[in-house]
Amino acid sequence: MRLELKDIKRGWLEQAYSCSLSDFPELIELAVEDGPEFSEPLAFQLRFQQTGKFVTVDGHFDAVVRLKCGRCLQRFEQILSESFALTFVPELKKCETEEEVELEVDDMSLIAYKDDILELQEPLQEQLLMSVPMNPVCSISCQGLCPECGLNLNREKCDCVKKPFNNKFTALADMNFRES
């Protein structure tokens, strides 16, 4: 997935992409490792705007991903719909002297391009990965698993006796404190 600068006519270009998982190898690898499983197609809407050698990209994507609930461990589907912005700049030449500290393009949250070609695969894959929730939950009311027997409390009620939480301040709950 790439775009040549010469394709950005009159300084801007709107482009729609419909991608398959084979375009994003890291997504496939994560799914194999029991991570998020993205469904095909992955739809991107990108608007490129060129100002000199800088290219800004305003993008939006829609995707469906299967996740494992962090409470009950059941798989569920979630729709991801995110907007993002990227900035591409020409690759910088290395300094000849090492006296000055030069900021790298990556240090400034910019994406380097060379030979007037924007490589889109890696930045778009990053946007998909950053949109995946860190602690996915199938529903707000998910009760999770019983800590004693492991039963899914969304489906059945267990007869386990819940142990009280060992909190060192519970002894203070029965004390009567007076204000001075």
N, C-alpha and C positions, 0 to 999 in steps of 0.2 A: 504494500500500500504506500504509494508515493505520489507526490504532485510536483510538477516542474513549475518554477516561477513564471515561465513564459505563458502558462495556462491562466494566470491571473491577469486577465485583460481589464483595462481601465481601472486598475488598482483594487478590484474586488472580484470575488467569485463565490457563488453559493453552490454547494455540492451535497448530494445525498449519497450515502454509502449503505449498502446492505451486505454485511460481512458474515462469514461462517466462522465456526470455532477454529478451523484449520488456519485462519489468519492470525490467531492468538495462541501460540503453543503453551504459554504459561498458564492460561485458563484451563487447557486440557490437562496439564500436569497437576494442577490443584484439584480438579475433579477426581482424578485417579487416587489422590491422597486423601479422599473423603472430605474435600473442601467444597466450596460452592460449585454448583453445576449450572453453567449458563446454557440457555436454550437458544436455538437458531431460529431466525436470523437475528443478528445484532444490528440495529438500525441507528445510524448516525446522521445528523444534519450539521454540516459545517459551513461557516461563512468565513472566507479568507479575506483579509484586507492588508494590502501591501503599502507600506510607507517607506520609500527608499529601499534599504536592504532588510528592514524589519517586516515580519509578517505576523499579524495577530489572527488568531482563530477563535471565533466564538462558536461553541459547539453545544449540541444537545444529543443525548442518546436515550433510547428506550430499550430495555432488556428484561427478560424473565430469568430469574435465577432460583435454583432449588438449594435450600439451606437446611442445616440441622439445627433444631431449636436448642438453645442453651439450657433450657429447663427440663424438657421432657425427652429430648434426643430424637424426636420424630422429624422426618423430612417434611418441608412445606415449600410452597412457591411464593415468591415475592416479586413484585414488579418494581424495577428500578427505572427512574426517570430523572435524569440529572442534566444540569447545564454546567458548562465549564469554559474556561478561557486559557489559551496557550499563546506563547510568544516565541517565534522562531527568529534566530539571528544567525548571521554568517559565522562560521567557525573562526575563532581567533587564532592569530599566529602566535607562536611561543616567543617569549622575550629572550633576547640574547644574553642579557645580564640577569644574575640571580639576586642582585641587591634589592630590587623592589619586589614586593609581594603583589602578584597580579591575581585578581579575582578570576576564577574560571566561570564559564558560562553556566555550569550546573550550580555554582554557588549563588547565582542571582535568579534562580528559578526560570531560566531561559533554556530553550532547546536549540542546540546548534545544528546548522545544516551546512552542507558543502556541495559544490558543483551545481548550485542553483536548484537543488532537489530537496524537498521536504519529505523526510521519512516519517510516516504517520503511525505505523504499526505500534511501536513502543509507547508513544504518548497516549494513544487511544486505549491500549491495554491497561495502562496505569490508571486512567480515568475510570475504567470499569472496576478495577480492583479497589480503588479508593471509595467507591460507592457501596461496596458490600458492608453491611453492618458488622461491627466487631462482636457484638453479643446478640445474635439474632434470636427473636422470640416469636413463636408461631402465632400467639395472640396475647393481648395484655392480660387476659384472665387465665393464662396457662398456670396450672398448679404444680407442674413439674413431677418429679419422681419422689416417692417416699424414701427418706434417708435410711430407713431401717430395712425394708424388704425390696425396694427398687420398683415397686408397682407404679404404673403411670396413673397418677391421681386424677387426670382428666377423664379417664375411662372407667375406673373403679375406685371404690373407697376401701381402704385396708383397715384392719383391726389392730394395727401396731400402736403401742403406747408411745406417745411422743415424749422424748426426754426433754426436760427443761434446759434451756440454753444456759450454759455455765457462765454467768456474768458475775464478776466480783462485786458489783454494786447492788445485787439483789438483796443482800443483807441489810442494806440501808433503807430499803423500801418500807419496812415496818417501823422504822424509827420515827419518833415525833420530834421535829426540829422546831425550835422557837426562834422567831426573829428578834434580834436585839435592838 
